[in-house]
Amino acid sequence: MGKQTSLEGMTDGVYIVQQGAIVAVLQPKEFGQDSIQWQHKRVFEVNEMKRTRIGASKK
């Protein structure tokens, strides 16, 4: 089932791989939402939405 890659040492996130190479990394956010659009079996576009809470106390 294709190449196997060691994930050891990689941080949390979403890694987009095309033709065996990492082309984008989506980092975790405190709040938000990401959506991935596909075209011809490849990632075409990533929409990132960041949310900021107003009036919430930070720890």
BELUR-V335337 format. One record per residue. N is the residue number from 1. SS is DSSP state (~ for helix, > for strand, _ for the rest). PSI is psi in whole degrees, -180 to 180 (NA if undefined). OMEGA is omega in radians with two decimals (NA if undefined). Layout:
N,SS,PSI,OMEGA  N,SS,PSI,OMEGA
//
This chain:
1,_,54,3.07  2,_,-172,-3.12  3,_,148,3.04  4,_,135,-3.12  5,_,139,3.07  6,_,130,3.12  7,_,4,-3.12  8,_,131,3.10  9,_,-6,3.14  10,_,144,-3.12  11,_,170,3.08  12,_,145,3.12  13,_,-177,3.08  14,>,123,-3.12  15,>,125,3.10  16,>,120,-3.09  17,>,129,3.06  18,>,128,-3.13  19,_,41,3.05  20,_,2,-3.13  21,>,142,3.06  22,>,119,-3.11  23,>,-17,3.13  24,>,149,3.07  25,>,124,3.07  26,>,115,-3.11  27,_,146,3.08  28,_,144,3.09  29,_,161,3.10  30,_,-45,3.07  31,_,145,3.08  32,>,-174,-3.09  33,>,137,3.07  34,>,142,3.04  35,>,144,-3.10  36,>,129,3.10  37,>,133,-3.12  38,>,146,3.03  39,>,126,-3.12  40,_,45,3.09  41,_,19,3.09  42,>,154,3.07  43,>,125,-3.10  44,>,-39,-3.03  45,>,144,3.06  46,>,126,3.06  47,>,122,-3.14  48,>,131,3.10  49,>,129,3.12  50,>,137,-3.13  51,_,137,3.07  52,_,123,3.12  53,_,128,-3.13  54,_,132,3.09  55,_,-2,3.11  56,_,137,3.12  57,_,137,3.09  58,_,145,-3.14  59,_,NA,NA
//
